[in-house]
Amino acid sequence: MKIISGEIIESAAQPHHWIDAMEVALQTFNDADYKTPDRMHVHMDDNTLLVMPSVGPDLFSTKLVSIFPANADRELPAIQGSLILNDGATGETLALFNGAKLTAMRTAAVACVGIRHLSDPMAQYLGVIGAGVQGQHLAWMASHERDLERVYFYDPSHQKVMEFMQFMHQHCPDVEVAPCEDEQQVITNSEIVCTATTSKLPVLPNLEDLLLGKTFVSVGSYKPEMREISESVYRLIDTVWIDAEQAKLESGDLIHPIENEWIKPEQIKHISTLIQQPNELGFKETRLFKSVGHGVFDLFAAKLIYQMAEEKGLGTDIAL
């Protein structure tokens, strides 16, 4: 069995490999060869344990992830976890992965599939609200999907602001990074806006003129009480594109607008439809992709990195 660290996960494959792999994973939505039960949630006050299995034709994976938002006060990552990859023919354990790093990478890559299919291909200005680990990885991956000139970002934590700038300097030295005073300044200057927070109130202002014509990608809001998207966004779009059907039951950014009749259930569509039929995009220029994650993304991510690790002789081999 291989032990695959966060450093190997980050370096084994390039961002475009990740994004391409997640685009393929999204298209397994109706593929009978892949069986991915809805993930199990165990809520412990504000903390969450997620159990996410996924079975494919040749491999299967099981991810355990804990989300402890208050870890920021302890100077620890909010997301911790591990993933086990098994051989589909024998059940043999092939590898143990750093689940937090795998999650950060594949979540950013899924978000970038949304950027690929919803945003202006010539977009040069990205906005990120939430400068934690997920926001950092999202900005990094997006800089490989679009030829970005500048990333505007906001976070109320001075420490996260500094960490974001350091991360981007290391990973994207040619992209200018601009910290902002608030969320409104981020949106004003950006063509694509990504939100990566655990907020219980919308982080996007309720100002239609400010939001008009932009592409929004939300990767936070994984509980019914969490919301990132304001009412005005729903007034401006014709479709909410999602990455997983369970999003309709899990995310406050879908539950709340349906309950308040800002959108109709039939306006929520899986992005695999758009990948396969680009003419489904619609006519409105304001667009929204809501990602909550799915176990099959972890399976494809683990397969990608395991194969790269085997080819390059990476990872530590141990006997259990």
C-alpha positions in Angstrom: 0.0 0.0 0.0 1.2 3.5 -0.8 1.0 6.4 1.6 0.4 9.5 -0.5 1.1 12.8 1.2 -0.4 16.3 0.5 2.9 17.3 -1.1 2.7 14.4 -3.6 -1.0 15.1 -4.3 -0.1 18.8 -5.1 2.9 18.0 -7.3 2.0 14.8 -9.1 -0.3 16.3 -11.6 -0.7 19.7 -13.2 -3.9 21.8 -12.7 -5.2 21.1 -16.2 -5.0 17.3 -15.5 -7.2 17.9 -12.4 -9.7 19.9 -14.3 -9.9 17.5 -17.2 -10.4 14.6 -14.8 -13.2 16.3 -12.9 -14.9 17.1 -16.2 -14.9 13.4 -17.0 -16.1 12.6 -13.4 -19.0 15.0 -13.8 -20.1 13.2 -16.9 -20.6 9.9 -15.0 -23.8 11.4 -13.5 -26.0 8.8 -15.2 -23.3 6.1 -15.8 -24.4 2.8 -14.3 -20.8 1.7 -14.0 -20.3 4.1 -11.1 -22.2 3.7 -7.8 -21.9 6.6 -5.4 -24.4 6.6 -2.4 -25.3 10.0 -0.9 -22.7 10.9 1.6 -23.5 10.4 5.2 -23.4 13.5 7.5 -22.8 13.3 11.2 -23.3 16.8 12.7 -21.6 17.7 16.0 -22.8 21.2 16.8 -21.0 23.3 14.2 -18.7 20.5 13.2 -19.4 17.8 10.6 -18.1 14.3 9.7 -18.6 13.2 6.1 -18.4 9.6 4.9 -18.1 9.4 1.2 -17.8 6.1 -0.7 -17.7 5.7 -4.5 -17.4 2.5 -6.5 -16.2 2.4 -10.1 -15.6 -0.5 -12.6 -12.0 -0.9 -11.6 -11.5 0.9 -8.3 -13.4 2.1 -5.3 -12.7 4.7 -2.7 -13.8 5.7 0.8 -13.2 9.2 2.2 -13.6 10.4 5.7 -13.6 14.1 6.1 -14.1 16.3 9.2 -15.0 20.0 8.9 -14.3 22.0 12.0 -14.8 25.7 11.2 -13.4 26.9 14.5 -10.1 25.4 13.6 -9.2 28.8 12.2 -8.9 30.1 15.7 -6.5 27.2 16.5 -4.4 28.0 13.5 -5.4 24.6 12.0 -7.1 23.8 8.7 -10.9 23.6 8.9 -10.9 20.4 6.8 -9.1 17.2 7.9 -9.5 13.8 6.4 -8.2 10.7 4.7 -9.1 8.6 1.7 -8.5 4.9 1.0 -8.3 3.6 -2.6 -9.0 -0.1 -3.3 -8.6 -2.4 -6.2 -12.1 -3.1 -7.7 -11.2 -6.7 -8.7 -9.6 -7.9 -5.4 -10.6 -5.4 -2.8 -6.9 -4.9 -2.0 -6.0 -1.6 -0.4 -3.8 0.3 -2.9 -3.2 3.7 -1.2 -4.0 6.0 1.7 -4.2 9.7 0.8 -4.2 12.9 2.6 -7.9 13.6 2.3 -7.8 17.3 3.1 -5.4 18.0 0.3 -7.2 15.7 -2.1 -10.5 17.5 -1.3 -9.0 21.0 -1.7 -7.6 20.0 -5.1 -10.6 18.3 -6.5 -13.1 20.9 -5.2 -11.1 23.6 -6.9 -10.9 21.5 -10.1 -14.7 20.9 -10.1 -15.2 24.7 -9.7 -13.0 25.3 -12.6 -15.1 23.0 -14.8 -17.9 25.5 -14.0 -15.6 28.4 -15.0 -14.7 26.5 -18.2 -18.3 26.2 -19.3 -20.0 29.3 -17.9 -17.5 32.2 -18.0 -16.1 34.4 -20.7 -13.1 32.6 -22.2 -11.3 35.9 -22.3 -11.9 36.8 -18.6 -8.8 38.2 -16.9 -10.1 39.2 -13.4 -11.1 36.6 -10.8 -12.7 37.4 -7.4 -12.4 35.1 -4.4 -14.5 35.6 -1.2 -13.0 33.4 1.5 -9.2 33.3 1.5 -8.8 30.0 3.4 -7.3 26.8 2.0 -10.2 26.2 -0.4 -10.1 29.7 -1.7 -6.3 29.5 -2.3 -6.6 26.3 -4.3 -9.5 27.7 -6.3 -7.5 30.8 -7.3 -4.5 28.7 -8.3 -6.5 26.3 -10.4 -8.6 29.1 -12.0 -5.3 30.8 -13.1 -4.6 27.8 -15.3 -8.2 27.6 -16.7 -8.3 31.3 -17.6 -5.4 33.6 -18.5 -5.8 35.7 -15.4 -4.1 39.1 -15.0 -5.3 39.7 -11.4 -7.1 38.0 -8.5 -9.1 40.2 -6.2 -10.0 38.6 -2.8 -11.5 39.4 0.6 -11.4 37.7 4.0 -12.0 39.3 7.4 -9.0 37.4 8.8 -5.7 39.2 8.4 -3.9 35.8 8.8 -5.8 34.3 5.9 -5.1 37.3 3.8 -1.4 36.9 4.3 -1.6 33.1 3.7 -3.5 33.7 0.5 -0.9 36.1 -0.8 2.0 33.8 0.1 0.3 30.8 -1.5 -0.5 32.7 -4.7 3.1 34.1 -4.9 4.4 30.5 -4.7 2.0 28.9 -7.1 1.1 31.8 -9.5 3.9 34.3 -9.4 2.8 35.9 -12.7 -0.7 36.7 -11.4 -1.2 39.9 -9.5 -3.0 39.5 -6.2 -5.1 42.4 -4.8 -6.6 42.2 -1.3 -9.9 44.1 -1.0 -11.7 46.0 1.8 -14.9 44.1 1.5 -17.0 41.7 -0.7 -18.4 44.5 -2.8 -15.0 45.7 -3.9 -14.2 42.1 -5.0 -17.3 41.9 -7.1 -16.9 45.4 -8.7 -13.5 44.5 -10.1 -14.1 40.8 -11.1 -15.6 39.0 -14.0 -15.7 35.6 -12.3 -16.5 35.5 -8.5 -15.9 32.4 -6.4 -17.2 32.1 -2.9 -15.5 29.6 -0.5 -16.9 30.3 3.0 -19.0 28.7 5.7 -21.2 31.7 6.1 -24.8 31.5 7.3 -25.7 34.7 5.6 -25.1 35.7 1.9 -21.7 37.0 1.3 -22.8 38.5 -2.1 -24.5 41.9 -1.7 -28.2 42.1 -2.8 -27.4 44.6 -5.6 -28.5 43.5 -9.0 -26.6 46.2 -10.9 -23.4 45.1 -9.2 -23.9 41.4 -9.9 -25.3 41.7 -13.5 -23.3 39.9 -16.2 -20.9 38.0 -13.9 -20.2 34.3 -13.4 -20.6 33.1 -9.8 -19.1 29.8 -8.5 -20.1 28.8 -5.0 -18.2 26.0 -3.2 -19.3 26.8 0.4 -22.8 26.2 1.8 -22.8 22.4 2.4 -25.5 22.6 5.1 -29.2 23.8 5.0 -28.4 26.7 7.3 -25.4 27.9 5.2 -25.8 30.5 2.4 -23.4 32.5 0.2 -25.7 33.6 -2.7 -28.0 36.7 -2.4 -31.5 36.9 -3.7 -30.5 39.3 -6.5 -28.3 36.6 -8.1 -31.3 34.3 -8.5 -33.3 37.2 -10.1 -30.6 37.5 -12.8 -30.1 33.9 -13.9 -32.2 31.4 -15.8 -30.4 28.3 -14.5 -28.6 27.1 -11.4 -26.0 24.6 -12.5 -25.0 22.0 -9.9 -22.5 19.2 -9.5 -24.5 16.7 -7.5 -28.2 16.0 -7.1 -27.9 15.9 -3.3 -27.2 19.6 -3.4 -30.9 20.2 -3.6 -31.3 18.7 -0.1 -28.0 19.8 1.5 -27.3 23.4 0.6 -29.1 26.5 1.9 -28.2 28.2 -1.4 -30.7 25.9 -3.1 -33.2 25.1 -0.3 -33.8 28.7 0.6 -34.4 30.2 -2.8 -36.8 27.4 -3.7 -38.8 27.8 -0.5 -39.0 31.6 -1.2 -39.9 31.0 -4.9 -36.9 32.9 -6.2 -36.2 30.0 -8.5 -38.2 26.9 -9.5 -37.0 23.4 -9.1 -36.8 22.8 -12.8 -34.3 25.7 -13.1 -31.7 23.5 -11.3 -29.7 21.4 -13.7 -26.7 19.1 -13.4 -23.7 20.6 -15.2 -23.1 17.4 -17.1 -26.0 18.5 -19.4 -24.1 21.6 -20.3 -20.8 19.8 -20.8 -22.4 17.4 -23.3 -24.8 20.0 -24.9 -23.3 23.5 -24.8 -26.4 25.0 -26.4 -28.2 24.4 -23.1 -26.4 27.5 -21.6 -29.3 29.9 -22.0 -29.4 33.6 -22.9 -28.8 35.4 -19.6 -25.3 36.6 -19.1 -25.3 36.2 -15.3 -24.5 32.6 -14.4 -24.3 30.5 -11.3 -22.6 27.2 -10.5 -23.2 25.6 -7.1 -20.8 22.9 -6.0 -21.3 20.7 -2.9 -19.0 17.8 -3.9 -19.6 14.1 -4.6 -17.8 10.9 -3.8 -17.1 10.1 -7.5 -14.9 13.2 -7.7 -12.7 11.7 -4.9 -12.5 8.4 -6.8 -11.4 10.1 -10.0 -8.9 12.3 -8.1 -7.4 9.4 -6.3 -7.1 7.4 -9.5 -5.4 10.3 -11.2 -2.8 10.7 -8.4 -2.3 7.0 -7.8 -1.5 6.5 -11.5 0.9 9.4 -11.5 2.5 8.2 -8.3 3.1 4.8 -9.8 4.6 6.2 -13.0 6.9 8.6 -11.2 7.8 6.3 -8.2 6.2 8.7 -5.7 4.7 7.8 -2.3 5.9 5.5 0.6 5.2 1.8 0.2 4.2 0.0 3.4 2.9 -3.4 4.4 -0.1 -3.5 6.7 
